[in-house]
Amino acid sequence: SKELLPATDIIEEEFDDTISKIAQAGWTIPLTINVERLVELKDSSSTQEDIDNFFSAFYSDEELENLYEIIHNAIANPGQKKRFEECYIIFKQGLYSSCLTTLTTILEGYISTFGDDPKDVRIMRICHFHADEERNNGNKIKSLCWKSVYEYTKLLFEKSDFSQTEPDEANRHWLVHGRTSMVGDKINCIRLINALSTLSNLK
C-alpha cells in the first residue's frame, strides 16, 4: 500500500553515508561500478584498510587500462592529455612519487573545466555546486558521484600550514609547492586515477 520509490532514490538513501565514508578515505565513486560491487564495497567499508583493499583488488591491470582510455578520451586540453599519457607510462613503471604530483595537477585542471569562471580556482566550490545541481535536476546517481568528488577534494586540497607537520594523506599544497616529504605509492596514484575516471564519466 506504500508508494513505490524510484530506484535512484533507494540507491541514494542506502549509499549516501557509505559514499561519504569512502570519499573521506580518499576514494570517489566511479560511474562504471555496478550496484552489486557497490553493495560489496558498502559491506566491507568498516576501516581505511578495508576500503583500500577493496579498490586495490577492484582496479586490476585490465580495469586500469580501461580507465586510462576513458580519461584520455575525455581530456580536451592537449597539454593535459599529453601529461596524462606520460604520467600513465611512469605509473606503470612504478615511479609513483613523480606520478602523484603530476596527477594532482591534472585533476585540479580537469575539475576547473566544469566551472563557470576560468579565474575561479575554488575547486571544492565547483564540486559542491554540481552535486546540488544534479540532485535538483533529479540525477541522483550523478549527484552522489559529485558528492564523493567534493569529499575527496576536501581531503586532497585541505589548507595546510608549512610551519606545521605535513598531513599523513597526500596534500595538494605540499605536493605542488615542492614541500612534501611523502614518498608516493601505487594506492595514492590509483586514488587520483579513480577520481579522474569519475569526472570523465560525468563529463
N, C-alpha and C positions, 0 to 999 in steps of 0.2 A: 504493500500500500504506500510505501515511501517513494518519493520522486527519484528516478534514476539519475545519478550524476554522470557527466561526461567522463570518459576515461582519462582525459588530461587533468581534470580536477582531482581524480583519485590519485594519479601519479604525483601531482603537485603536493597534495596533502600528505601522502605516505613518505615521500622522499625529500621534502623540504629541509628537515633537520639533518638528514644524512648528508645532503649536498653541502650544507653549511659546514658540517663537521669535516668532511674530506677536503673542502676548499681551504679551511683553516690549517689543514695538514699539508697543504701545498699542491692540491690536485683540482683541476677543473673537470667538468663533465663533458665528454665528447659526445656529439650527436650520433656517432657511429655505434655507440654501445647499445645493446638490446636490453629490454626490460628484464630478461632472465638474469643477465650478468649484473644488471643494476641491483636486483634483489640479492644476488650473491655478495656484491660489494656492501650493501646495507647490513647484511647479516654478519659480515666479517670486519666491520669498521670500528672495533672497540678501542684500538690503540693506533698510534702513529705507525708502529712496526707492521701491524696487520694491513693497514691501508697501503703502505709502501710495497709490501709483499704481493698484494693483490695486483697492483698496477705493474709491478716488475714482471709478474707472470703473464698478465694480460697483454703487455706490449712485447710480443715475440719479435724476432728479426723481421719476419714477414709482415707483421702488423705495422712495425715502424716504417718499413718501405712503403706501405700503403699510405701512412700519414705523410711521409715525405712528398708523395705525388700530390696529395690533397692540398698541402700547404704551398708547395711550389707553384701549382696551377693557380692558386688564389692570390698570391702576391703580385701586385701590379707594378710596383716600383722596381725598375730594372736593377738598380744598385742593391736594393734589399734582396731581390731574388738571387743575385749573384752571391751575396754574402751568405744567404741561406744554403746555396749549393755547396760553397766552400766549407761552411760550418758543418754540414752533414758529413762531408768527407772526413774532417778531423774527428767528428763524433765516432765514426766507425773505426777510426784508428786509435781510439781510446784517449784522445787529447782533450779531456773533459774540462780542464780549467780554462783554456782558451775558448772552448765551445760555450761554456757557461756565460761568459761576459758578452760574447757576440750575440747569442740567442736572446739575452736580456734586452739588448738594444733593438733587435729585430722585433721582439714582442711589443716594446714601447712604441716603436714607429707604426706597427700594424694596428694597434689599438687606436692610435691617433687618426687613422683613416676613417674610423667610424664617427669622428667628431664633426661638429658643425662650424668650428672656428680653428683654422690652422695655427693661430697664435696661442691657443689654449693648450697647455701642457698638463692639465689636471686629468690624469689617466683614470683615476677612480671615479671622477665625475661622469666621464663618458660611459663607463660600465654601469654605474648606478642608473643613469638616465635610460639606457636601453633596457635594463631589467624592468624598470617601471613601465616603459612604453610598450614592450612586448606583452606584459601582463595586462595592461589596459586594452590592448588590441585582441586579447583572447588567446595569445600564443604562449600558453603556459609552459611548454617544454623549453622554448627558446628563452623565456624569462628565467627559468631555473638555470639554464646554461650561463646566461649573463650574470646571474647572481653568483654563480660559482667563480666566474672570472673576476667579479668585483671583490669577493672574499680573498681570492688568491692574490690580486694586486695589492690589497691592503697589507698582505704579508710581505710581498716582494718589494713594494715601494714605500714601506714604512719609514718615516723620518728617523734618522739615527745620527747622533752626535759623535763626531770623530774623537772627541775627548773621552768618550765612554767606551766600554767594552763592545767589541763587534758582536752583532746578533749571531745566534747559533745557526739560523737559517740564512740562505743566500739573500742578500740585500742589495738592491739596485744602486743605492747611494755609495756603498763601499766598493762594489764591483766597478762601476763606470768611472768613478773618480780615482781608481787605482790604489785604494787604501786597504783592500781586502787581504787577509792572511789565509783565507779559506782555500783549500785545495779542492777543486771541483771533482765531483764523482758522477757516475753514469746516471744515478737516480735523479739528481738535480737537473741534469740536462733533459732527461725524459719528461720531467715536470713541465719544462718550458716548451718542448715539442708538443706535449699534450695540450697545453694552453693554446698554442698556435693552431692546433688542429680544431679545437673547439671554435675559435674565431673564424677559421677558414670555412667550417660548415655553416656558421651563422652568416657569413658573407654571401 
